[in-house]
Amino acid sequence: MEVMSLLDVLVSKIIYTDYEVLQYISYVYFVNSAFVLLLLQFLSAPYGRYARSGWGCMLNAKVAWFIQELPSFAVPVILIFATDTWKSISVCSKVTIACFLLHYFQRTFIFSFLIRGGKPTPFFTFAMAFLFCVVNGYLQGGYLLFHAPRDDHKCVTSPQFITGLVMFFTGMVINIHSDHVLRNLRKPGETGYKIPRGGMFNYISGANFFGEILEWWGFFVLCPSLPSLAFAVFTTCNIGPRAVQHHRWYLQKFEDYPRNRKAVIPFIL
């Protein structure tokens, strides 16, 4: 009986998130964002076109992507079904969680299987991404289910909430379309890199990154909180520099690369 009681307490501590823990994780995000932003000024994250040896064994790109992204979808779903809080949270929180799950359903169950001939992923990169998705699923799902305001059921008609939805889904469409453009650059049997054209690629080199950054800032506007702000900041600091690296790479590789394109923010950066 004592063992069962101890297990019950342990499970409840894991599932019923403490806000102080979520705050601590968010602060770690901010510190890590600054570190990553600085580090990526000198190094490129070792995956995709920048994949290189020395970061562990190489994994199949499709398998690695599916497994590493899955926790961001699975953890909030587990929190929903393992507790009885879903019925009591506000409509805004429900919509915001639905947006989060929609993004990661697409990235896990659709995008990963559409990858064509992706370069193998180093184990270190995979492990870091997997860990982040576990923690972030817990952070965002835990806040929205247990700590977000519960009495604001009219917020769905507020200008702020509508703006957040527009930002989120605009970013999602840009992200999905840009991935589609990149997948179809090469015809069957072709190898090498080509200049992406169409959609936001007419304005920036990192259209897919811009779309995802816009999504998560929209997510923050939907339901402002320390966890969602930390996620938006980390996303910007993590993939924003990668878009800049892509831009420089394109300029060096292609003499005819459009010089009027920016890296990640149309007309600005």
Secondary structure in CASP SS format (residue, H / E / C, confidence):
PFRMAT SS
TARGET T0000
AUTHOR 0000-0000-0000
METHOD secondary structure of the structure
MODEL  1
M C 1.00
E H 1.00
V H 1.00
M H 1.00
S H 1.00
L H 1.00
L H 1.00
D H 1.00
V H 1.00
L H 1.00
V H 1.00
S H 1.00
K H 1.00
I H 1.00
I H 1.00
Y C 1.00
T C 1.00
D C 1.00
Y H 1.00
E H 1.00
V H 1.00
L H 1.00
Q H 1.00
Y H 1.00
I H 1.00
S H 1.00
Y H 1.00
V H 1.00
Y H 1.00
F H 1.00
V H 1.00
N H 1.00
S H 1.00
A H 1.00
F H 1.00
V H 1.00
L H 1.00
L H 1.00
L H 1.00
L C 1.00
Q C 1.00
F C 1.00
L C 1.00
S C 1.00
A C 1.00
P C 1.00
Y C 1.00
G H 1.00
R H 1.00
Y H 1.00
A C 1.00
R C 1.00
S C 1.00
G C 1.00
W C 1.00
G C 1.00
C C 1.00
M E 1.00
L E 1.00
N C 1.00
A H 1.00
K H 1.00
V H 1.00
A H 1.00
W H 1.00
F H 1.00
I H 1.00
Q H 1.00
E H 1.00
L H 1.00
P H 1.00
S H 1.00
F H 1.00
A H 1.00
V H 1.00
P H 1.00
V H 1.00
I H 1.00
L H 1.00
I H 1.00
F H 1.00
A H 1.00
T C 1.00
D C 1.00
T C 1.00
W H 1.00
K H 1.00
S H 1.00
I C 1.00
S C 1.00
V H 1.00
C H 1.00
S H 1.00
K H 1.00
V H 1.00
T H 1.00
I H 1.00
A H 1.00
C H 1.00
F H 1.00
L H 1.00
L H 1.00
H H 1.00
Y H 1.00
F H 1.00
Q H 1.00
R H 1.00
T H 1.00
F H 1.00
I H 1.00
F H 1.00
S H 1.00
F H 1.00
L H 1.00
I C 1.00
R C 1.00
G C 1.00
G C 1.00
K C 1.00
P C 1.00
T E 1.00
P E 1.00
F H 1.00
F H 1.00
T H 1.00
F H 1.00
A H 1.00
M H 1.00
A H 1.00
F H 1.00
L H 1.00
F H 1.00
C H 1.00
V H 1.00
V H 1.00
N H 1.00
G H 1.00
Y H 1.00
L H 1.00
Q H 1.00
G H 1.00
G H 1.00
Y H 1.00
L H 1.00
L H 1.00
F H 1.00
H C 1.00
A C 1.00
P C 1.00
R C 1.00
D C 1.00
D C 1.00
H C 1.00
K C 1.00
C H 1.00
V H 1.00
T H 1.00
S C 1.00
P H 1.00
Q H 1.00
F H 1.00
I H 1.00
T H 1.00
G H 1.00
L H 1.00
V H 1.00
M H 1.00
F H 1.00
F H 1.00
T H 1.00
G H 1.00
M H 1.00
V H 1.00
I H 1.00
N H 1.00
I H 1.00
H H 1.00
S H 1.00
D H 1.00
H H 1.00
V H 1.00
L H 1.00
R H 1.00
N C 1.00
L C 1.00
R C 1.00
K C 1.00
P C 1.00
G C 1.00
E C 1.00
T C 1.00
G C 1.00
Y C 1.00
K C 1.00
I C 1.00
P C 1.00
R C 1.00
G C 1.00
G H 1.00
M H 1.00
F H 1.00
N H 1.00
Y C 1.00
I E 1.00
S C 1.00
G C 1.00
A H 1.00
N H 1.00
F H 1.00
F H 1.00
G H 1.00
E H 1.00
I H 1.00
L H 1.00
E H 1.00
W H 1.00
W H 1.00
G H 1.00
F H 1.00
F H 1.00
V H 1.00
L H 1.00
C C 1.00
P C 1.00
S C 1.00
L H 1.00
P H 1.00
S H 1.00
L H 1.00
A H 1.00
F H 1.00
A H 1.00
V H 1.00
F H 1.00
T H 1.00
T H 1.00
C H 1.00
N H 1.00
I H 1.00
G H 1.00
P H 1.00
R H 1.00
A H 1.00
V H 1.00
Q H 1.00
H H 1.00
H H 1.00
R H 1.00
W H 1.00
Y H 1.00
L H 1.00
Q H 1.00
K H 1.00
F C 1.00
E C 1.00
D C 1.00
Y C 1.00
P C 1.00
R C 1.00
N C 1.00
R C 1.00
K E 1.00
A C 1.00
V C 1.00
I C 1.00
P C 1.00
F C 1.00
I C 1.00
L C 1.00
END
